[in-house]
Amino acid sequence: MTDPSPSDGRAPRAVRAPAGSPPGPYPFRVIVEALPRTEAHALPGPLLTELTALYASNQEFHQLSGDFPDPDDIRPEQVAAALADELAQPTAEVLLARAEGRLVAVAVTLGRHPDPLQTDPWLGLLMVHADARRAGYGRRLATYVETGFRAEGRTGLRLAVLENNPKALAFWTALGYEETDRRPDLAHGRPCVVMRKSLVQGLRKSPV
């Protein structure tokens, strides 16, 4: 696993399978690159088409989240606006994961939470294209994010899961995240489970 590539134009990085993983579930090398901030408000047409297809493939999630007016008809301009809103935060980063050239997953991270009392970075979104599920891409991208923040000296990573999304809760629990709180999210007031994972090597428990 390598550190996340910065959004300053340097080359994207290859992601290897997590240590100890069998080769079977990880047939393809994954390349991760950060979406340049300069492109946030003017995404290239082909990339926006790919991103829209990825978002649109996750109808079940969008029905739960209510992020889009019509989960069955997600438009390119809506996806572009959503990503621009994400990158409006000064420490936010949008990561694009590709396998064999195809966009298979996207993640949004936040280096600093708006609440100054929250010192951990946050993983705001991790979404895998529906056609690419069960191939380990979500797990690999999550590990990639964790490795990058660990290299920066951060000791934990937090995320929030909608209470009405048990599949996501099971996924993150399997990756070692533990519930620390339950509260509404800042954007829409939706009931969420706040989870944390320690990034300190050798520690299994995550302090609240």
C-alpha positions in Angstrom: 0.0 0.0 0.0 1.3 3.5 -0.8 0.5 6.9 0.4 -2.4 8.8 -1.3 -1.3 10.9 -4.2 -1.6 14.7 -3.5 -3.7 17.0 -5.7 -0.8 18.9 -7.0 -0.4 17.2 -10.4 2.0 14.5 -9.4 1.6 11.0 -10.8 -1.2 8.7 -9.3 -0.1 5.8 -7.2 -0.7 2.1 -7.6 -2.5 0.3 -4.7 -1.5 -3.3 -3.8 -3.7 -5.7 -1.9 -3.7 -5.4 1.9 -1.0 -7.4 3.6 -1.9 -11.0 4.1 -4.7 -11.0 1.5 -5.0 -13.9 -0.8 -4.4 -13.1 -4.5 -7.8 -14.4 -5.6 -10.1 -11.5 -4.6 -7.7 -8.9 -6.0 -7.3 -9.7 -9.7 -6.5 -6.2 -10.8 -4.0 -3.5 -9.8 -5.8 -0.4 -8.6 -4.6 3.1 -9.4 -5.8 6.0 -7.1 -5.5 9.6 -8.0 -6.9 12.8 -6.3 -9.3 14.9 -8.2 -7.6 18.3 -8.8 -9.4 21.2 -7.1 -9.1 23.1 -10.4 -11.4 20.6 -12.0 -14.1 20.6 -9.2 -16.3 23.2 -11.0 -15.4 22.1 -14.5 -15.1 18.3 -14.7 -13.9 16.9 -18.0 -16.9 15.4 -19.9 -15.7 11.8 -20.0 -14.8 11.9 -16.3 -18.1 13.4 -15.3 -19.9 10.7 -17.4 -17.9 8.0 -15.5 -18.7 9.6 -12.1 -22.4 9.9 -12.9 -22.6 6.2 -13.9 -20.9 5.2 -10.6 -23.3 7.4 -8.5 -26.3 6.2 -10.5 -25.4 2.6 -10.0 -25.9 3.0 -6.2 -29.6 3.6 -6.2 -30.2 1.8 -3.0 -27.8 4.0 -1.1 -29.2 7.2 -2.6 -32.7 6.1 -1.6 -31.5 5.8 2.0 -29.4 9.0 2.0 -31.8 11.4 0.1 -28.7 13.1 -1.4 -30.4 13.4 -4.8 -34.0 14.4 -5.6 -34.5 11.3 -7.7 -32.2 8.3 -7.1 -33.5 6.7 -10.3 -32.5 9.7 -12.4 -29.1 11.2 -11.2 -27.9 13.8 -13.6 -24.3 14.8 -14.4 -24.8 18.4 -13.2 -26.0 17.1 -9.9 -22.9 14.9 -9.4 -20.7 17.8 -10.4 -22.4 20.1 -7.9 -22.1 17.4 -5.1 -18.4 17.1 -5.7 -17.9 20.8 -5.8 -19.6 21.1 -2.5 -17.3 18.4 -1.0 -14.2 20.2 -2.2 -15.5 23.5 -0.8 -14.0 22.3 2.5 -10.3 23.4 2.5 -9.0 20.0 3.7 -11.3 17.8 1.6 -10.0 15.5 -1.1 -11.8 13.4 -3.7 -10.0 10.1 -4.6 -10.7 8.2 -7.8 -9.8 4.5 -7.9 -9.4 2.8 -11.3 -8.8 -0.9 -12.3 -7.7 -1.6 -15.8 -8.5 2.0 -16.6 -12.1 1.8 -15.4 -13.4 4.0 -12.6 -14.5 1.5 -9.9 -14.7 3.6 -6.7 -14.6 7.1 -5.3 -13.8 8.3 -1.8 -14.1 11.7 -0.1 -11.9 12.5 2.8 -11.7 15.4 5.2 -8.4 16.2 6.9 -10.0 18.5 9.5 -13.6 18.4 10.7 -15.4 21.7 10.9 -15.8 21.1 14.7 -12.4 22.1 16.2 -12.9 19.6 19.0 -12.8 16.8 16.4 -9.1 16.2 15.8 -9.4 13.0 13.7 -9.7 13.1 9.9 -12.9 11.8 8.4 -13.9 9.5 5.6 -17.0 11.2 4.3 -17.9 8.8 1.5 -16.7 5.6 -0.1 -18.7 4.3 -3.0 -18.0 1.4 -5.3 -19.6 1.0 -8.7 -22.4 -1.6 -8.4 -20.9 -3.7 -11.2 -17.5 -3.8 -9.4 -18.7 -5.0 -5.9 -17.4 -8.1 -4.2 -14.0 -7.6 -5.8 -12.3 -6.0 -2.8 -12.1 -2.5 -4.2 -13.9 -0.8 -1.3 -11.7 -2.5 1.2 -8.5 -1.6 -0.7 -9.6 2.0 -1.1 -10.4 2.2 2.6 -7.0 0.8 3.5 -5.4 3.3 1.1 -7.0 6.2 2.9 -6.0 4.8 6.4 -2.4 4.3 5.2 -2.2 7.9 4.0 -3.5 9.4 7.2 -1.3 7.1 9.3 1.8 8.3 7.3 0.8 11.8 8.3 0.9 10.9 12.0 -2.8 10.8 12.5 -3.9 8.4 15.2 -7.5 7.6 14.2 -10.0 7.9 11.3 -13.7 8.6 11.8 -16.8 8.2 9.6 -20.6 8.3 9.9 -23.0 5.6 8.8 -26.7 6.2 8.3 -28.6 4.3 11.0 -30.9 2.9 8.2 -27.9 1.4 6.4 -27.1 -2.0 8.1 -25.0 -3.2 5.1 -22.6 -0.3 5.5 -22.5 -0.7 9.2 -21.5 -4.4 8.8 -18.9 -3.5 6.2 -17.1 -0.9 8.4 -17.4 -3.1 11.5 -15.6 -5.9 9.5 -12.8 -3.4 8.7 -12.2 -2.7 12.4 -14.3 0.4 13.0 -16.1 0.8 16.3 -19.2 2.8 17.2 -18.4 5.8 19.4 -21.6 7.9 19.2 -25.0 8.3 17.6 -26.0 11.8 16.4 -27.6 13.6 13.4 -25.3 14.5 10.6 -24.4 18.2 10.1 -25.8 18.6 6.5 -29.2 17.1 6.8 -29.9 16.0 10.4 -30.1 12.3 9.4 -29.6 9.8 12.3 -26.1 8.4 12.0 -23.7 6.0 13.8 -20.3 7.6 14.3 -17.5 5.1 14.0 -13.7 5.3 14.6 -10.7 3.1 13.8 -7.4 3.5 15.5 -4.5 4.1 13.1 -1.9 3.3 15.7 -0.2 0.0 14.8 -0.9 -2.8 17.2 -4.0 -1.1 18.9 -7.3 -2.9 18.3 -9.5 -0.7 20.5 -10.4 2.8 19.4 -10.8 5.4 22.2 -14.0 7.4 22.2 
